[in-house]
Amino acid sequence: MIEREIFESVFARAKPYAAYLASDPSRAGGWQAVYERVALSDAQRALLASFTRQMRVIVVSGTWCGDCVQQGPLLARIAEGCPTIDLRWVDRDEEADFSTRVRICGGGRVPTVVFAAEDGEVCSILGDRVLARYRGLARRQLGAACELPWAEIPADETAAVMQEWLNEFERVQWMLRLSPRLRQKHQD
């Protein structure tokens, strides 16, 4: 469990996407290449425009991580499409105390995304890969050959990964909209 005070402390130190990438310029090119290849559909932009609750999100990441390179830019695109999403980034190793609180499958897996309400109450933790990403990896790695760590993933897989991340943002948005505590606060 991540207490509100811990989330708030890490969120205050976390960096916006561009500043996070600027912390390791030697690796930013791969991130930028993926970012330039992905875009939200009209339907996805419309969904994000419908969000009304503030959402604070921390991505535990590593600029060196192939999965982060493939999924991080998608998260950035989602956040860009919605002014109520405040997305920030931390390096897994630099925020080791926080990272150990969001271990997955016994390890410090990245990217791991921590979703919280406007007041820092954690709502969801998702990582290190969405189902579409695991399916793609399984197709490639459990067969006769393994993919290279920095290989471009197929466009249809990227679109499915984008949609699954967006689904989690939507799920958290509905959680926040239907929360009795927040409905009382916002009188809606």
C-alpha positions as CSV (number, residue, x, y, z in Angstrom):
1,M,0.0,0.0,0.0
2,I,1.2,3.5,-0.8
3,E,0.2,6.1,1.7
4,R,-1.0,9.5,0.5
5,E,2.0,11.3,2.1
6,I,4.5,9.1,0.3
7,F,2.7,9.5,-3.0
8,E,2.6,13.3,-2.5
9,S,6.3,13.5,-1.6
10,V,7.4,11.5,-4.7
11,F,4.9,13.3,-7.0
12,A,6.5,16.7,-5.9
13,R,9.9,15.4,-7.0
14,A,8.7,13.7,-10.2
15,K,9.4,15.2,-13.5
16,P,7.3,16.1,-16.6
17,Y,7.9,13.9,-19.6
18,A,10.3,16.3,-21.4
19,A,12.4,16.9,-18.3
20,Y,12.6,13.2,-17.6
21,L,13.9,12.5,-21.0
22,A,16.3,15.4,-20.8
23,S,17.9,13.7,-17.7
24,D,19.4,11.1,-20.2
25,P,19.8,12.7,-23.6
26,S,21.8,9.7,-24.9
27,R,18.6,7.6,-24.7
28,A,16.0,10.2,-25.6
29,G,16.1,9.5,-29.3
30,G,14.5,6.1,-29.1
31,W,11.7,7.6,-27.0
32,Q,11.2,10.4,-29.4
33,A,11.0,8.0,-32.4
34,V,8.2,6.1,-30.8
35,Y,6.5,9.3,-29.7
36,E,6.5,10.6,-33.3
37,R,5.0,7.3,-34.6
38,V,2.0,7.3,-32.2
39,A,-1.1,9.5,-32.1
40,L,-4.5,9.3,-30.4
41,S,-7.5,8.6,-32.6
42,D,-10.4,11.0,-32.8
43,A,-12.5,8.7,-30.5
44,Q,-9.6,8.5,-28.0
45,R,-9.2,12.3,-27.9
46,A,-13.0,12.6,-27.4
47,L,-12.9,10.2,-24.5
48,L,-10.1,12.0,-22.9
49,A,-11.9,15.3,-23.4
50,S,-14.8,14.0,-21.4
51,F,-12.7,13.4,-18.2
52,T,-13.6,15.8,-15.4
53,R,-11.8,14.6,-12.4
54,Q,-8.2,15.5,-11.7
55,M,-5.9,12.5,-11.9
56,R,-2.3,12.5,-10.6
57,V,-0.1,9.8,-12.2
58,I,3.5,8.7,-11.5
59,V,5.3,6.5,-14.0
60,V,8.2,4.6,-12.4
61,S,10.5,4.1,-15.3
62,G,14.1,3.8,-16.7
63,T,15.3,5.6,-19.8
64,W,17.3,2.5,-20.5
65,C,14.3,0.2,-20.5
66,G,13.0,-1.2,-23.8
67,D,9.5,-1.6,-22.4
68,C,9.5,2.0,-21.2
69,V,10.7,3.2,-24.6
70,Q,7.8,1.3,-26.3
71,Q,5.1,2.3,-23.8
72,G,6.2,5.6,-22.2
73,P,5.5,7.8,-25.2
74,L,2.0,6.3,-25.4
75,L,1.4,7.4,-21.8
76,A,2.7,10.9,-22.7
77,R,0.3,11.1,-25.6
78,I,-2.6,10.1,-23.4
79,A,-1.7,12.8,-20.8
80,E,-1.3,15.4,-23.5
81,G,-4.9,14.7,-24.6
82,C,-6.4,15.5,-21.3
83,P,-5.8,18.6,-19.1
84,T,-7.1,16.8,-16.0
85,I,-4.2,14.2,-16.1
86,D,-1.0,15.4,-14.4
87,L,1.5,12.8,-15.5
88,R,5.0,12.7,-14.0
89,W,8.0,10.5,-14.2
90,V,10.6,9.0,-11.7
91,D,13.6,6.9,-12.3
92,R,13.2,3.5,-10.7
93,D,16.7,3.5,-9.2
94,E,16.7,7.1,-8.1
95,E,13.4,6.6,-6.2
96,A,14.3,3.2,-4.9
97,D,12.2,3.6,-1.7
98,F,9.1,4.3,-3.7
99,S,9.9,1.7,-6.4
100,T,10.1,-1.1,-3.8
101,R,6.5,-0.3,-2.8
102,V,5.3,-1.0,-6.3
103,R,7.2,-4.2,-7.0
104,I,5.5,-6.5,-9.5
105,C,6.1,-10.3,-9.7
106,G,8.8,-9.9,-7.0
107,G,10.8,-7.3,-8.9
108,G,11.4,-3.6,-9.7
109,R,9.6,-3.8,-13.0
110,V,9.2,-0.8,-15.3
111,P,7.2,0.9,-16.4
112,T,4.9,0.8,-13.5
113,V,2.1,3.4,-13.4
114,V,0.6,4.7,-10.1
115,F,-2.7,6.4,-10.5
116,A,-4.1,8.7,-7.8
117,A,-6.9,11.1,-7.1
118,E,-6.4,14.8,-6.9
119,D,-5.6,14.5,-3.2
120,G,-3.0,11.8,-3.6
121,E,-5.2,8.8,-2.6
122,V,-3.8,5.9,-4.8
123,C,-6.5,4.3,-7.0
124,S,-4.5,1.9,-9.2
125,I,-1.1,0.5,-9.9
126,L,-0.5,-1.0,-13.4
127,G,2.7,-2.3,-14.9
128,D,5.0,-3.4,-16.3
129,R,3.2,-4.3,-19.4
130,V,-0.4,-4.3,-20.5
131,L,-1.9,-7.6,-21.9
132,A,-1.4,-6.6,-25.6
133,R,2.3,-6.1,-24.9
134,Y,2.6,-9.5,-23.1
135,R,0.8,-11.2,-26.0
136,G,3.1,-9.7,-28.5
137,L,6.2,-10.6,-26.5
138,A,4.9,-14.1,-26.0
139,R,4.4,-14.5,-29.8
140,R,7.9,-13.4,-30.4
141,Q,9.8,-14.9,-27.4
142,L,8.2,-18.2,-26.9
143,G,8.7,-19.2,-30.4
144,A,11.8,-20.0,-32.4
145,A,13.4,-16.5,-32.1
146,C,13.5,-13.7,-29.6
147,E,13.0,-10.0,-30.5
148,L,15.8,-7.5,-30.0
149,P,15.3,-5.3,-26.9
150,W,15.0,-2.1,-29.0
151,A,13.1,-3.5,-32.0
152,E,10.1,-1.6,-33.2
153,I,6.9,-3.4,-32.3
154,P,4.2,-3.8,-35.0
155,A,1.8,-0.9,-35.5
156,D,-1.3,-3.0,-34.6
157,E,0.4,-4.1,-31.3
158,T,1.3,-0.5,-30.5
159,A,-2.4,0.5,-31.2
160,A,-3.6,-2.2,-28.9
161,V,-1.1,-1.2,-26.1
162,M,-2.2,2.4,-26.5
163,Q,-5.9,1.4,-26.1
164,E,-5.2,-0.8,-23.1
165,W,-3.4,2.0,-21.3
166,L,-6.2,4.4,-22.2
167,N,-8.7,1.8,-20.8
168,E,-6.9,2.0,-17.5
169,F,-7.0,5.8,-17.5
170,E,-10.7,5.6,-18.2
171,R,-11.3,3.0,-15.5
172,V,-9.6,5.2,-12.9
173,Q,-11.5,8.3,-14.2
174,W,-14.8,6.4,-13.6
175,M,-13.6,5.3,-10.2
176,L,-12.9,9.0,-9.3
177,R,-16.2,10.2,-10.8
178,L,-18.2,7.6,-8.9
179,S,-16.3,7.9,-5.6
180,P,-18.8,8.9,-2.9
181,R,-16.0,10.9,-1.2
182,L,-15.2,12.9,-4.3
183,R,-18.8,13.3,-5.3
184,Q,-19.5,14.8,-2.0
185,K,-16.5,17.1,-2.2
186,H,-17.5,18.3,-5.7
187,Q,-21.2,18.2,-5.1
188,D,-22.0,16.2,-8.2
